[in-house]
Amino acid sequence: MCELLGMNANVPTDIRFSFSALAQRGGGTGPHRDGWGIAFYEGRGARAFHDPQPSAHSEIARLLRDYPLKSKIVIAHVRRANRGRVALENTHPFTRELWGRAWTFAHNGQLKGVKKRSLDLYKPIGTTDSEHAFCWLLGQLRARFSSLPSPDALDQALGELCADLGALGVFNVLVSEGRTLYAFCNKKLFYLVRCWPFGVATLIDEDLRVDFSTMTTPNDRVVVVASSPLTRDEVWLELPARTMTVFRNGQLIPHAPKSADQRSAAP
């Protein structure tokens, strides 16, 4: 299975610390050696880097660990191939345009039968079931809304569509359109919130320790989402299964609409 990393903050934030841990899991401390990618949002645009080489040994990954790109939203992925050959076009995160915004998508899991779902405007470039699911998801959103909907309407629609895809198998996914980080947990995803008073964090996968209180302000808030905890001295919480969780401006939106399967189960 692949591993995911996401970040959402209320101010442009450096993700090099967390990315260092994820990169080690790509062929170093973990088996996810079949390519990696990362996307940084800059306003409505997204700057993306991909490499089919293991991230633990990638020169591009090494560059990013040394280069302090700052962003409010970041999505990253290290791949362990199960469907689709090891190739640049099969590395996540995938990016497409919808409603004049750059959408980014990274997936962990397998979706049985997803390629039987017909596609319209959006077509895969590679051969993964993940990219097919992304193209289907955007096509469904485009069919529902002629232009960018309100945040609440988009939260609701994405929750329903991701619950639909989640019925096909393991569907842990991070999605963003540049304003919001969406995390749908089908099996296992964790998150933490870094806020004032910031403390010290130590990576599990690398001998690296940071005191965030020396580089932040009392107003800063940062959410980090990962397939498994990245640090040993912070409180990581597991996201609820079969649920869409919404993060904006460095915080969890507490009253995000329920997904379709949750509503049908309500008394």
C-alpha positions as CSV (number, residue, x, y, z in Angstrom):
1,M,0.0,0.0,0.0
2,C,1.1,3.6,-0.7
3,E,1.5,6.4,1.9
4,L,-0.1,9.8,1.9
5,L,1.0,13.2,3.4
6,G,-1.1,16.3,3.4
7,M,-0.8,19.7,5.0
8,N,-3.3,22.6,5.5
9,A,-2.3,25.8,7.2
10,N,-3.6,29.3,7.7
11,V,-0.3,30.9,6.6
12,P,2.3,29.7,4.0
13,T,4.3,26.9,5.8
14,D,7.4,24.9,5.2
15,I,6.7,21.1,5.0
16,R,10.3,20.0,4.7
17,F,10.3,18.4,8.2
18,S,7.3,16.1,7.5
19,F,8.3,15.4,3.9
20,S,11.7,14.2,5.2
21,A,9.9,11.4,7.1
22,L,7.7,10.5,4.2
23,A,10.6,10.4,1.7
24,Q,12.5,8.0,3.9
25,R,9.5,5.6,3.7
26,G,9.9,5.5,-0.1
27,G,12.6,2.9,-0.2
28,G,14.5,3.7,3.0
29,T,12.5,2.9,6.2
30,G,9.6,1.7,4.2
31,P,8.9,-0.4,1.0
32,H,7.2,2.3,-1.0
33,R,9.9,2.6,-3.6
34,D,7.9,2.8,-6.9
35,G,7.8,6.5,-7.3
36,W,6.7,9.6,-5.5
37,G,5.2,13.1,-6.0
38,I,4.3,16.3,-4.2
39,A,2.2,19.3,-5.0
40,F,2.4,22.7,-3.4
41,Y,-0.4,25.2,-3.9
42,E,0.4,28.8,-4.7
43,G,-2.8,30.7,-4.8
44,R,-5.0,29.0,-7.4
45,G,-2.0,27.3,-9.0
46,A,-0.1,24.1,-8.0
47,R,3.6,23.5,-8.3
48,A,4.2,19.7,-8.7
49,F,7.2,17.4,-8.6
50,H,7.2,13.7,-9.6
51,D,9.8,11.0,-9.8
52,P,9.5,7.3,-10.6
53,Q,12.6,6.7,-8.5
54,P,12.4,5.8,-4.8
55,S,12.1,9.0,-2.8
56,A,14.7,7.9,-0.2
57,H,17.3,8.0,-3.0
58,S,15.8,10.7,-5.3
59,E,17.9,13.8,-6.2
60,I,14.6,15.7,-6.7
61,A,13.4,14.7,-3.2
62,R,16.8,15.8,-1.8
63,L,16.4,19.2,-3.5
64,L,13.0,19.7,-1.9
65,R,14.3,18.7,1.6
66,D,16.8,21.6,1.2
67,Y,14.6,24.1,-0.5
68,P,12.1,25.9,1.8
69,L,9.0,26.1,-0.5
70,K,6.1,27.4,1.6
71,S,2.4,26.7,0.9
72,K,-0.9,26.6,2.7
73,I,-1.9,23.3,1.1
74,V,0.4,20.4,0.2
75,I,-0.3,16.9,-1.0
76,A,2.4,14.2,-1.2
77,H,2.5,10.5,-2.0
78,V,5.0,7.6,-2.0
79,R,4.0,4.6,-4.1
80,R,4.1,0.9,-3.8
81,A,2.8,-0.3,-7.1
82,N,0.0,-2.9,-7.3
83,R,-1.8,-1.7,-10.5
84,G,0.0,0.1,-13.2
85,R,3.7,-0.2,-14.0
86,V,6.4,1.9,-12.3
87,A,6.4,5.0,-14.5
88,L,6.3,8.8,-14.3
89,E,2.7,8.9,-15.5
90,N,1.6,6.6,-12.7
91,T,3.0,8.7,-9.9
92,H,0.7,10.6,-7.6
93,P,-0.6,13.2,-7.0
94,F,-2.5,13.7,-10.2
95,T,-3.7,17.2,-11.2
96,R,-6.5,18.4,-13.5
97,E,-8.4,21.7,-14.0
98,L,-12.0,22.1,-13.0
99,W,-13.9,25.5,-12.8
100,G,-10.6,27.3,-13.4
101,R,-8.9,25.8,-10.4
102,A,-6.1,23.2,-10.2
103,W,-7.4,20.0,-8.5
104,T,-4.9,17.6,-6.9
105,F,-5.6,14.0,-5.9
106,A,-3.5,11.3,-4.2
107,H,-4.9,7.8,-3.3
108,N,-3.9,4.9,-1.2
109,G,-5.6,1.5,-1.8
110,Q,-7.2,-0.6,-4.5
111,L,-10.6,-0.1,-6.1
112,K,-12.1,-3.2,-7.7
113,G,-14.0,-2.5,-10.9
114,V,-13.5,1.3,-10.9
115,K,-12.3,1.1,-14.5
116,K,-15.7,-0.1,-15.6
117,R,-17.1,3.4,-14.7
118,S,-17.4,5.4,-17.9
119,L,-15.5,8.7,-18.3
120,D,-16.4,11.8,-20.2
121,L,-14.2,14.9,-20.4
122,Y,-11.4,13.7,-18.1
123,K,-9.2,10.8,-19.3
124,P,-6.3,9.0,-17.5
125,I,-2.7,9.5,-18.8
126,G,-1.4,6.5,-16.9
127,T,-2.8,3.1,-16.1
128,T,-3.7,3.2,-12.4
129,D,-7.1,2.7,-10.9
130,S,-6.4,5.8,-8.8
131,E,-6.2,8.1,-11.8
132,H,-9.3,6.6,-13.3
133,A,-11.1,7.3,-10.0
134,F,-9.9,10.9,-10.0
135,C,-11.1,11.4,-13.6
136,W,-14.5,9.9,-12.7
137,L,-14.8,12.1,-9.6
138,L,-14.1,15.3,-11.5
139,G,-16.5,14.3,-14.2
140,Q,-19.2,13.7,-11.6
141,L,-18.6,17.1,-10.0
142,R,-18.6,18.8,-13.4
143,A,-22.0,17.2,-14.1
144,R,-23.5,18.4,-10.8
145,F,-22.2,22.0,-10.8
146,S,-21.7,24.3,-13.8
147,S,-19.4,26.5,-11.8
148,L,-17.5,26.4,-8.5
149,P,-20.2,25.8,-5.8
150,S,-20.2,27.1,-2.2
151,P,-17.8,25.4,0.2
152,D,-20.7,23.6,2.0
153,A,-22.2,22.3,-1.3
154,L,-18.7,21.1,-2.4
155,D,-18.0,19.4,0.9
156,Q,-21.3,17.5,0.6
157,A,-20.8,16.4,-3.0
158,L,-17.2,15.2,-2.4
159,G,-18.3,13.3,0.7
160,E,-21.0,11.5,-1.3
161,L,-18.8,10.7,-4.3
162,C,-15.9,9.5,-2.1
163,A,-18.2,7.3,-0.1
164,D,-19.4,5.8,-3.5
165,L,-15.8,5.1,-4.5
166,G,-15.0,3.7,-1.1
167,A,-17.5,1.0,-1.6
168,L,-15.2,-0.5,-4.2
169,G,-12.3,-1.2,-1.9
170,V,-9.7,0.6,0.1
171,F,-10.0,4.3,-0.6
172,N,-7.8,6.6,1.5
173,V,-7.5,9.8,-0.4
174,L,-6.4,13.5,-0.2
175,V,-8.0,16.0,-2.5
176,S,-7.7,19.8,-2.9
177,E,-8.8,22.6,-5.2
178,G,-6.5,25.1,-3.5
179,R,-8.9,26.3,-0.8
180,T,-9.5,23.2,1.3
181,L,-7.8,19.9,2.1
182,Y,-10.2,17.0,1.9
183,A,-9.3,13.7,3.5
184,F,-11.5,10.7,3.0
185,C,-10.5,7.8,5.3
186,N,-11.7,4.3,4.2
187,K,-9.2,2.4,6.3
188,K,-6.4,4.3,8.1
189,L,-5.4,8.0,8.2
190,F,-4.1,10.1,11.0
191,Y,-3.8,13.8,11.7
192,L,-2.5,16.3,14.1
193,V,-2.9,20.0,14.7
194,R,0.1,22.2,15.5
195,C,-0.8,25.5,17.2
196,W,0.3,27.8,20.0
197,P,2.1,27.0,22.2
198,F,4.3,25.1,19.7
199,G,6.6,22.4,21.0
200,V,9.4,20.1,19.9
201,A,8.8,17.3,17.5
202,T,11.0,14.3,16.6
203,L,10.7,12.2,13.5
204,I,10.2,8.5,13.7
205,D,11.9,7.7,10.4
206,E,14.9,10.0,10.6
207,D,17.2,11.5,13.2
208,L,15.7,15.0,13.0
209,R,14.2,17.2,15.7
210,V,12.6,20.6,15.4
211,D,11.4,23.2,18.0
212,F,8.5,24.8,16.2
213,S,8.2,27.5,18.9
214,T,11.3,29.2,17.4
215,M,9.8,29.6,13.9
216,T,6.1,30.3,14.4
217,T,3.7,33.0,15.8
218,P,0.8,32.6,18.3
219,N,-1.6,32.9,15.3
220,D,-0.2,30.0,13.2
221,R,-2.2,26.8,12.8
222,V,-1.0,23.8,10.8
223,V,-2.8,20.5,10.2
224,V,-0.7,17.5,9.0
225,V,-2.4,14.3,7.7
226,A,-0.5,11.1,7.1
227,S,-1.1,7.4,6.6
228,S,0.7,6.7,9.9
229,P,2.2,9.0,12.5
230,L,5.4,10.8,11.5
231,T,6.6,11.9,14.9
232,R,7.0,10.2,18.2
233,D,6.3,13.0,20.6
234,E,3.1,14.6,19.3
235,V,-0.5,13.5,19.6
236,W,-1.8,11.9,16.4
237,L,-5.5,11.2,16.1
238,E,-7.0,8.6,13.7
239,L,-9.6,9.9,11.3
240,P,-13.0,8.2,11.4
241,A,-13.5,5.5,8.8
242,R,-15.8,6.0,5.8
243,T,-15.9,9.7,6.4
244,M,-14.9,12.9,4.6
245,T,-12.9,15.2,6.9
246,V,-12.6,18.9,5.8
247,F,-9.6,21.1,6.7
248,R,-9.5,24.9,6.1
249,N,-7.1,27.5,7.3
250,G,-5.3,25.1,9.6
251,Q,-8.3,23.6,11.4
252,L,-10.8,20.8,11.1
253,I,-14.3,22.0,10.1
254,P,-16.4,20.6,12.9
255,H,-19.7,20.6,11.2
256,A,-18.8,19.3,7.7
257,P,-21.8,17.6,6.1
258,K,-22.1,13.8,6.5
259,S,-21.3,11.4,3.7
260,A,-24.0,9.5,2.0
261,D,-23.6,6.3,3.8
262,Q,-23.7,8.1,7.2
263,R,-27.0,9.8,6.3
264,S,-28.6,6.5,5.3
265,A,-27.6,5.0,8.6
266,A,-29.1,7.8,10.7
267,P,-32.3,6.9,12.6
